[in-house]
Amino acid sequence: MFESLTQNITLDFNNFSVGLALFIFIAYFIIDALFAYYTLSITGYHAITAATSGFLIYFLLAFGVINYVENYLYVFPLAFGSWFGTYFMVKKEKRQETSFT
């Protein structure tokens, strides 16, 4: 069972593109920033903004999935982009909230 699983996992260093990894990082940075923005739009009852954010999220998610299924090394820039995107948006919102008080 584990043998067939490891044969399907591809860590292909020869076909790893730094440019594509950077693009995936940026895409998932944007995705997680959009997720935070999406949540804020939902709680603020901004239907058009929330719907547009949701559309962009799923469009970019499909791009990432297509790439990391081919080479699991792309999961790393995806995860780091996700972390930094969420961190950025939460810090930005916190700064805006404290500047209004």
C-alpha distances in whole Angstrom, upper triangle without the diagonal:
4,5,6,6,9,10,11,13,16,19,22,25,27,27,27,31,33,35,32,31,34,34,31,33,36,34,32,35,37,35,35,38,39,37,39,42,40,40,44,45,44,45,48,48,48,47,47,46,43,42,43,40,38,38,38,35,33,34,33,30,29,30,27,24,25,25,22,20,21,21,20,22,25,23,26,29,28,27,31,33,32,33,36,37,37,39,41,42,42,45,46,47,48,51,52,52,54,56,57,58
4,5,5,6,9,10,11,14,16,19,22,24,24,25,28,30,32,30,28,31,32,29,30,33,32,30,33,35,33,33,36,37,35,37,40,39,39,42,44,43,44,47,48,48,46,47,45,42,41,42,39,37,37,37,34,32,33,32,28,28,28,26,23,24,23,20,18,19,19,17,20,22,21,23,26,25,25,28,30,29,30,33,34,34,36,39,40,40,42,44,45,46,48,50,50,52,54,55,56
4,5,5,6,9,10,13,15,17,20,22,23,24,27,29,32,29,28,31,32,29,31,34,33,31,34,36,34,34,38,39,37,39,42,41,41,45,46,45,47,50,50,49,48,48,47,44,43,43,41,38,38,38,35,33,34,32,29,28,29,26,24,24,23,20,18,19,18,17,19,22,21,23,27,26,26,29,31,31,32,35,36,36,38,40,41,42,44,46,47,48,50,52,52,54,56,58,59
4,6,5,7,9,12,15,17,20,22,22,23,26,28,31,28,27,30,31,28,30,33,31,30,33,35,32,33,37,37,35,38,41,39,40,43,44,43,45,48,48,47,46,46,44,42,41,41,39,36,36,35,33,30,31,30,27,26,26,24,21,21,21,19,16,16,17,16,19,21,21,23,26,25,25,29,30,30,31,34,35,35,37,40,40,41,43,45,46,47,49,51,51,53,55,57,58
4,5,5,7,10,13,16,19,21,20,21,24,26,28,26,24,28,28,25,26,30,28,26,30,32,29,30,33,33,32,34,37,36,36,40,41,40,42,44,45,44,43,43,41,39,38,38,36,33,33,32,30,28,29,27,24,23,24,21,18,19,19,16,14,15,14,13,16,18,17,20,23,22,22,25,27,26,28,31,31,32,34,36,37,37,40,41,42,43,46,47,48,50,52,53,54
4,5,5,8,10,13,16,18,18,19,22,24,26,24,23,26,27,24,25,29,28,26,29,31,29,30,33,34,32,35,38,37,37,40,42,41,43,46,46,45,44,44,42,40,39,39,36,34,34,33,30,29,29,28,25,24,24,21,19,19,18,15,14,14,13,12,14,17,16,18,21,21,21,24,26,26,27,30,31,32,33,35,37,37,39,41,42,43,45,47,48,49,51,53,54
4,6,7,10,12,15,17,17,18,21,24,26,24,23,26,27,24,26,29,28,27,30,32,30,31,35,35,34,37,39,38,39,42,43,42,44,47,47,46,45,45,43,41,40,39,37,35,34,33,31,29,29,28,25,24,24,21,19,19,18,16,13,13,12,12,15,17,18,20,23,22,23,26,27,27,29,32,32,33,35,37,38,39,41,43,44,45,47,49,50,52,53,55,56
4,6,10,12,15,17,16,17,20,22,24,21,21,24,24,22,24,27,25,24,27,29,27,28,32,32,31,33,36,35,35,39,40,39,41,44,44,43,41,41,39,37,36,36,34,31,31,30,27,25,26,24,22,20,20,18,15,15,15,12,10,10,10,10,13,15,15,18,20,20,21,24,25,25,27,29,30,31,33,35,36,37,39,40,41,43,45,46,47,49,51,52,54
4,7,9,13,15,14,14,18,20,22,19,18,21,22,19,21,24,23,22,25,27,25,26,29,30,28,31,34,33,34,37,38,37,39,42,42,41,40,40,38,36,35,34,32,30,30,28,26,24,25,23,20,19,19,16,14,14,13,10,9,9,8,7,10,12,12,14,17,17,17,20,22,22,24,26,27,28,30,32,33,34,36,37,38,40,42,43,44,46,48,49,51
4,6,9,11,10,11,14,17,19,16,15,19,20,17,19,22,22,21,24,26,24,25,29,29,29,31,34,33,34,37,38,38,40,42,43,42,41,40,38,36,35,34,32,30,30,28,26,24,24,22,20,19,18,15,14,13,12,9,8,7,5,6,8,10,11,13,16,16,17,20,21,22,23,25,26,28,30,31,32,34,36,37,38,40,42,43,44,46,47,49,51
4,6,9,9,9,12,14,17,15,13,17,18,16,18,21,21,20,23,25,24,25,28,29,28,31,33,33,34,37,38,38,40,42,43,42,41,40,38,36,36,35,32,31,30,28,26,25,25,22,20,20,18,16,15,15,12,10,10,9,6,6,6,9,10,11,14,15,16,18,19,20,22,24,25,27,28,29,31,33,34,35,37,38,40,42,43,44,46,48,50
4,5,6,6,10,13,15,14,13,17,18,16,18,21,21,21,24,26,25,26,29,30,30,33,35,35,36,39,39,40,42,44,45,43,42,41,39,37,37,35,33,32,31,29,27,26,25,23,21,21,19,16,16,15,12,11,11,9,6,8,7,10,12,13,15,16,18,19,20,22,24,25,26,28,30,31,33,34,36,37,39,40,41,43,45,46,47,49,51
4,5,5,9,10,14,13,12,15,17,16,17,21,21,21,23,26,26,27,29,30,31,33,35,35,37,39,40,41,43,45,45,44,43,42,40,38,38,36,34,33,32,30,28,28,27,24,23,22,20,18,18,17,14,13,14,12,9,10,8,10,13,13,14,16,18,19,20,22,23,24,26,28,29,30,32,34,35,36,38,39,40,42,44,45,46,49,50
4,6,9,11,14,13,13,17,18,18,19,22,23,23,25,27,27,29,31,32,33,35,37,37,39,41,42,43,45,47,47,46,45,43,41,40,39,37,35,35,34,31,30,29,28,25,24,24,21,19,20,18,15,15,16,13,10,13,11,13,16,16,17,19,21,21,22,25,26,27,28,31,32,32,34,37,37,38,41,42,43,44,46,48,49,51,53
4,6,10,12,11,11,14,15,15,17,20,20,21,23,25,25,26,29,30,30,33,34,34,36,39,39,40,43,44,45,43,42,40,38,37,36,34,32,31,30,28,27,26,24,22,21,20,17,16,17,15,11,12,13,10,8,11,10,11,14,15,15,17,19,20,21,23,25,25,26,29,30,31,32,35,36,36,39,40,41,42,45,46,47,49,51
4,7,9,8,8,11,12,12,14,16,17,18,20,22,22,23,26,27,27,30,31,32,34,36,37,38,40,41,42,40,39,38,36,35,34,32,30,29,28,26,24,24,23,20,19,19,16,14,15,14,10,10,13,10,8,10,7,8,12,12,12,14,16,17,17,20,21,22,23,26,27,27,29,31,32,33,35,37,38,39,41,43,43,45,48
4,5,5,6,9,10,10,12,14,15,16,18,20,21,22,24,25,27,29,30,31,33,35,35,37,39,40,41,39,38,36,34,33,33,30,28,28,27,24,23,23,21,18,19,18,15,14,16,14,11,12,14,12,10,12,10,9,13,13,11,13,16,16,16,19,21,21,22,25,26,26,28,30,31,31,34,35,36,37,39,41,41,44,46
4,5,5,6,9,10,10,12,14,15,16,18,20,21,22,24,25,27,28,29,31,33,34,35,38,39,40,38,37,36,33,32,32,30,27,28,27,24,23,23,22,18,19,19,16,14,17,16,13,13,17,15,13,14,11,10,13,12,10,13,15,14,14,17,19,18,19,22,23,23,25,28,28,28,31,33,33,34,37,38,39,41,43
4,5,5,6,9,10,11,12,14,15,17,18,20,21,22,24,26,27,28,30,32,32,34,36,37,38,36,35,33,31,30,30,27,25,26,25,22,21,22,20,17,18,18,15,14,17,16,13,14,17,16,14,16,13,11,14,14,11,13,16,15,14,17,19,18,19,22,23,22,24,27,27,27,30,32,32,33,36,37,37,40,42
4,5,5,6,9,10,10,12,14,15,16,18,20,21,22,24,25,26,28,30,30,32,34,35,36,34,33,31,29,28,28,25,23,23,22,19,18,19,17,14,15,15,11,10,13,12,9,11,14,12,11,13,11,8,12,12,9,11,14,14,13,16,18,18,18,21,22,22,23,26,27,27,29,32,32,33,35,37,37,39,42
4,5,5,6,9,10,11,12,14,15,16,18,20,21,23,24,25,27,29,29,31,33,34,35,33,33,31,29,28,28,26,23,23,23,19,18,19,18,14,14,15,12,10,13,13,9,10,13,13,11,11,9,6,9,8,6,8,11,11,10,13,15,15,15,18,20,20,21,24,25,25,28,29,30,31,33,35,36,38,40
4,5,5,6,9,10,10,12,14,15,16,18,20,21,22,24,26,27,28,30,32,33,34,32,32,30,27,27,27,24,22,23,22,19,18,19,18,14,15,16,13,12,15,15,12,13,17,16,14,15,12,9,12,10,7,9,12,10,9,12,14,13,14,17,18,17,19,22,22,23,25,27,27,29,31,33,33,35,37
4,5,5,6,9,10,11,12,14,15,16,18,20,21,22,24,26,26,28,30,31,32,29,29,27,24,24,24,21,19,20,19,16,15,16,14,11,13,14,10,9,13,13,11,12,16,15,15,15,14,10,12,12,9,9,13,12,10,12,15,14,14,17,18,17,19,22,23,22,25,27,27,28,31,33,33,35,37
4,5,5,6,8,10,10,12,14,15,16,18,19,20,22,24,25,26,28,30,30,28,28,26,24,23,23,21,18,18,18,15,13,14,13,9,10,11,8,6,10,11,8,9,13,13,12,12,11,7,9,9,6,6,9,10,8,10,13,13,12,15,17,17,18,21,22,22,24,26,27,28,30,32,33,34,37
4,6,5,6,9,10,11,12,14,15,17,18,19,21,23,24,25,27,29,30,28,28,27,24,23,23,21,18,19,19,16,14,16,15,11,12,14,12,9,13,14,12,12,15,16,15,14,12,9,9,8,5,5,8,7,4,8,10,9,9,12,14,14,15,18,19,19,21,23,24,25,27,29,30,32,34
4,6,5,6,9,10,11,12,14,16,16,18,20,21,22,24,26,27,28,26,26,24,21,21,21,19,16,17,17,14,13,15,14,10,12,14,12,11,14,16,14,14,18,19,18,17,16,12,13,12,9,8,11,9,6,9,11,10,9,12,14,12,14,17,18,17,20,22,22,23,26,27,28,30,32
4,5,5,6,9,10,10,12,14,15,16,18,20,20,22,24,25,26,24,23,22,19,18,18,16,13,14,14,10,9,11,10,6,8,11,9,8,11,13,12,13,16,17,17,16,16,12,12,13,10,8,11,11,7,9,12,11,9,12,15,14,14,17,19,18,20,23,24,24,26,28,29,30,33
4,5,5,6,8,9,10,12,14,14,16,18,19,20,22,24,25,23,23,22,19,18,18,17,13,14,14,11,9,11,11,8,8,11,10,8,11,13,12,12,15,17,16,15,15,11,10,11,8,6,8,8,5,5,9,9,7,10,12,12,13,15,17,17,19,21,22,23,25,27,28,29,31
4,6,6,6,9,10,11,12,14,16,17,18,20,22,23,24,22,23,22,19,18,19,17,14,15,16,13,11,14,14,10,11,14,13,11,15,17,16,16,19,20,19,18,17,14,13,12,9,8,9,8,4,5,7,6,4,7,9,9,10,12,14,14,16,18,19,20,22,24,24,26,28
4,6,5,6,9,10,10,12,14,15,16,18,20,20,22,19,20,18,15,15,16,14,10,12,13,9,8,12,11,9,10,13,13,12,15,17,16,17,20,22,21,20,20,16,15,16,13,11,12,12,8,8,10,9,6,9,11,10,10,13,15,14,15,18,19,19,21,23,24,25,28
4,5,5,6,9,10,10,12,14,15,16,18,19,20,18,18,17,15,13,14,12,9,9,11,8,5,8,9,7,7,11,11,10,13,15,15,16,18,20,20,19,19,15,14,15,13,10,11,12,9,7,10,10,7,9,12,12,11,13,16,15,16,19,20,20,22,25,26,26,29
4,5,5,6,8,9,11,12,14,15,17,18,20,18,19,19,15,14,15,14,11,11,13,11,8,11,13,10,10,14,14,13,15,18,18,17,20,22,22,20,20,16,15,15,13,10,10,11,8,5,8,8,5,5,9,9,8,10,13,13,14,16,18,18,20,22,23,24,26
4,5,5,6,8,10,11,12,14,16,17,18,17,18,17,14,13,15,13,10,12,14,11,9,13,14,12,13,16,16,15,18,21,20,20,23,25,25,23,22,19,18,18,15,13,13,13,10,8,9,9,5,5,8,7,5,8,11,10,11,14,15,15,17,19,20,21,23
4,5,5,6,8,10,10,12,14,15,16,14,14,14,10,9,11,10,6,8,10,8,7,10,12,10,11,15,15,15,17,20,20,20,23,25,25,24,24,20,19,19,17,15,15,15,12,10,12,12,8,9,12,11,8,11,14,13,12,16,17,17,18,21,22,22,25
4,5,5,6,9,10,10,12,14,15,14,14,15,12,9,11,11,7,8,11,10,7,10,13,12,11,15,16,15,17,20,20,20,22,25,25,23,24,20,18,19,18,15,14,15,13,10,12,12,9,8,12,12,9,11,14,14,13,16,18,18,18,21,23,23,25
4,5,5,6,9,10,11,12,14,14,15,15,12,10,13,13,10,11,14,13,11,14,16,15,15,18,19,18,20,23,24,23,25,28,28,26,26,23,21,21,19,17,16,16,14,11,12,12,9,7,10,10,7,7,11,11,9,12,15,14,15,18,19,19,21
4,5,5,6,9,10,10,12,11,12,12,9,8,11,11,7,10,13,11,11,14,16,15,16,19,20,20,22,24,25,25,27,30,30,28,28,25,23,23,21,19,18,18,16,14,15,14,11,10,12,11,8,9,12,11,9,13,15,13,14,17,18,18,21
4,5,5,6,9,10,10,9,10,10,7,5,8,9,6,7,10,10,9,12,14,14,14,17,19,19,20,23,24,24,26,29,29,28,28,25,23,24,22,19,19,20,17,15,16,17,13,12,15,14,11,12,16,14,13,16,18,17,17,21,22,21,23
4,5,5,6,9,10,10,11,13,10,8,11,12,9,10,13,14,12,14,17,17,17,20,22,21,22,25,26,26,28,31,31,29,29,26,24,25,23,20,20,20,18,15,16,17,14,12,14,15,11,11,15,14,12,15,17,16,16,19,21,20,22
4,5,5,6,9,9,11,12,10,8,12,13,11,12,15,15,14,17,20,19,19,23,24,24,25,28,29,29,31,33,33,32,32,29,27,27,25,23,22,22,20,17,18,18,15,13,15,14,11,11,14,12,10,12,15,13,13,16,18,17,18
4,6,5,6,5,7,9,6,5,9,10,9,10,13,14,14,16,18,19,19,22,24,24,25,28,29,29,31,34,34,33,33,30,28,29,27,24,24,24,22,19,20,20,17,15,18,17,13,14,17,15,12,15,18,15,15,19,20,18,21
4,5,5,6,7,10,8,6,9,11,10,10,14,15,14,16,19,20,20,22,24,24,25,28,30,29,31,34,34,33,34,30,28,29,28,25,24,25,23,20,21,22,19,17,19,19,16,16,19,18,15,18,20,18,17,21,22,21,23
4,5,8,10,13,11,9,13,15,13,14,17,18,17,19,22,23,22,25,27,27,28,31,32,32,33,37,37,35,36,33,30,31,30,27,26,27,24,21,22,23,20,17,19,19,16,15,18,17,14,16,19,17,15,19,20,19,20
4,6,9,11,10,9,13,14,14,15,18,19,18,21,23,24,24,27,29,29,30,33,34,34,36,38,39,37,38,34,32,33,31,28,28,28,26,23,24,24,21,19,21,20,16,16,19,17,14,16,18,15,14,18,19,17,19
4,6,9,9,8,11,13,13,14,17,18,18,20,22,23,24,26,28,29,30,32,34,34,36,38,39,38,38,35,33,34,33,30,29,30,27,25,26,26,23,21,23,23,19,19,22,20,17,20,22,19,18,22,23,20,22
4,6,6,6,9,10,11,12,14,16,16,18,20,21,22,25,26,27,28,31,32,33,34,37,38,36,37,34,32,33,31,28,28,29,26,24,25,25,21,20,23,21,18,19,21,19,16,20,21,18,18,22,22,20,23
4,6,5,6,8,10,10,12,14,15,17,18,20,21,23,25,26,27,29,31,32,33,35,37,36,37,33,32,33,31,28,28,29,26,24,26,26,22,21,24,23,20,21,24,22,19,23,24,22,22,25,26,24,26
4,5,5,6,8,10,11,12,14,16,17,18,20,22,23,25,26,28,29,31,32,34,35,35,36,32,31,32,30,27,28,29,26,24,26,26,22,22,24,23,20,21,24,22,20,23,25,22,23,26,26,25,27
4,6,5,6,9,10,11,12,14,15,17,18,20,22,23,24,26,28,29,30,33,33,33,33,30,28,30,27,24,25,26,22,21,23,22,18,18,21,19,16,18,20,18,16,20,21,19,19,23,23,22,25
4,6,5,6,9,10,10,12,14,15,16,19,20,21,22,25,26,27,28,31,32,31,31,28,27,28,26,23,23,24,21,19,21,21,17,17,20,19,15,17,20,18,16,20,22,19,20,24,24,23,25
4,5,5,6,9,10,11,12,14,15,17,19,20,21,23,25,26,27,30,31,30,31,28,27,28,26,23,24,25,22,20,23,23,19,19,22,21,18,20,23,21,20,23,25,23,24,27,28,27,29
4,5,5,6,9,10,11,12,14,16,17,19,20,22,24,25,26,28,30,29,30,26,26,27,25,22,23,24,21,19,22,22,18,18,21,20,17,20,22,20,19,23,24,22,23,27,27,26,29
4,5,5,6,9,10,11,12,14,16,17,18,20,22,23,24,27,27,27,27,24,23,24,22,19,20,21,17,16,18,18,14,14,18,17,14,16,19,17,16,20,21,20,21,25,25,25,27
4,5,5,6,9,10,10,13,15,16,16,19,20,21,22,25,26,25,26,23,22,23,22,18,19,21,18,16,19,19,16,15,19,19,16,18,21,20,19,22,24,23,24,27,28,27,30
4,5,6,6,9,10,11,13,15,16,17,19,21,22,24,25,25,26,23,22,24,22,19,20,22,19,17,20,21,17,18,21,21,18,21,24,22,22,25,27,25,26,30,30,30,33
4,6,5,6,8,10,11,13,14,16,17,19,20,22,23,23,24,20,20,21,19,16,18,19,16,15,18,18,14,16,19,18,16,19,22,20,20,23,25,24,25,28,29,29,32
4,6,5,6,9,10,11,12,15,16,17,18,21,21,21,22,18,17,19,17,14,15,17,14,12,15,16,12,13,17,16,15,17,20,19,19,22,24,23,24,28,28,29,31
4,5,5,6,9,10,10,12,14,15,16,19,20,20,21,18,17,19,18,14,16,18,16,14,17,19,16,16,20,20,18,20,23,23,23,26,28,27,28,31,32,32,35
4,6,6,7,9,10,11,13,15,16,18,20,20,21,17,17,20,18,15,17,19,16,15,19,19,16,18,21,21,20,22,25,24,24,27,29,28,30,33,33,34,36
4,5,5,7,9,10,11,13,15,16,17,17,18,14,14,16,14,11,14,15,12,12,16,16,13,15,19,18,17,20,23,22,22,26,27,27,28,31,32,32,35
4,5,5,6,9,10,11,12,15,16,15,16,13,12,15,13,10,12,15,12,11,15,16,14,15,18,19,18,20,23,23,23,26,28,28,29,32,33,33,36
4,5,5,6,9,10,11,13,15,15,17,14,13,16,15,12,15,17,15,14,18,19,17,19,22,22,22,24,27,26,27,30,31,31,33,35,36,37,39
4,6,5,7,9,10,12,13,14,15,11,12,15,13,11,14,16,14,14,18,19,17,19,22,22,22,24,26,26,27,30,31,31,33,36,36,37,40
4,5,5,6,9,10,11,11,12,8,9,11,10,7,11,13,11,11,15,16,15,17,20,20,20,23,25,25,26,28,30,30,32,34,35,36,39
4,5,5,6,9,10,10,12,9,9,13,12,10,12,15,14,13,17,19,17,19,22,23,23,25,27,28,28,31,32,33,34,37,38,39,41
4,6,6,7,9,11,13,10,11,14,14,12,15,18,16,16,20,21,20,22,25,25,25,28,30,30,31,34,35,36,37,40,41,42,44
4,5,5,7,8,9,7,9,12,11,10,13,15,14,15,19,20,19,21,24,24,25,27,29,29,31,33,34,35,37,39,40,41,44
4,5,5,5,7,5,6,9,10,9,11,14,14,14,17,19,19,20,23,24,24,26,28,29,30,32,34,35,36,38,40,41,43
4,6,6,9,9,9,13,14,12,14,17,17,17,20,22,22,23,26,27,27,29,31,32,33,35,37,38,39,41,43,44,46
4,7,9,9,10,14,14,14,16,19,19,19,22,24,24,25,28,29,30,32,33,34,35,38,39,40,41,44,45,46,48
4,5,6,8,11,12,12,14,16,17,18,20,22,22,24,26,27,28,30,32,33,35,36,38,39,40,42,44,45,47
4,5,6,8,10,10,11,14,15,16,18,20,21,22,24,25,27,28,30,31,33,34,36,37,38,40,42,43,45
4,5,6,8,9,11,12,14,15,17,18,19,21,23,24,26,27,28,30,32,33,34,36,38,39,40,42,44
4,5,6,6,9,10,11,12,15,16,17,19,20,21,23,25,26,27,29,31,32,33,35,37,38,40,41
4,6,5,6,9,10,10,12,14,15,17,18,20,21,23,24,26,27,29,30,32,33,35,36,38,40
4,5,5,6,8,10,11,12,14,16,17,18,20,21,23,24,26,27,29,30,32,33,35,37,38
4,6,5,6,8,10,10,12,14,15,16,18,20,21,22,24,26,27,28,30,31,32,35,36
4,6,5,6,9,10,10,12,14,15,17,18,20,21,23,24,26,27,29,30,32,33,35
4,5,5,6,9,10,11,12,14,16,17,18,20,21,23,24,26,27,29,30,32,34
4,5,5,6,8,10,11,12,14,16,16,18,20,21,22,24,26,27,28,31,32
4,5,5,6,9,10,10,12,14,15,16,18,20,21,22,24,26,27,29,31
4,6,5,6,9,10,11,12,14,15,17,18,20,21,23,24,26,28,29
4,6,5,6,9,10,11,12,14,16,17,18,20,21,23,24,26,28
4,5,5,6,9,10,10,12,14,15,16,18,20,21,22,25,26
4,5,5,6,9,10,11,12,14,15,17,18,20,21,23,25
4,5,5,6,9,10,11,12,14,15,16,18,20,22,23
4,6,5,6,9,10,11,12,14,15,17,18,20,22
4,6,5,6,9,10,11,12,14,16,17,19,21
4,5,5,6,9,10,11,12,14,15,17,19
4,5,5,6,9,10,10,12,14,16,17
4,5,5,6,9,10,11,12,14,16
4,5,5,6,9,10,11,13,15
4,5,5,6,9,10,11,13
4,5,5,6,9,10,11
4,5,5,6,9,10
4,6,5,6,9
4,6,5,7
4,5,5
4,6
4
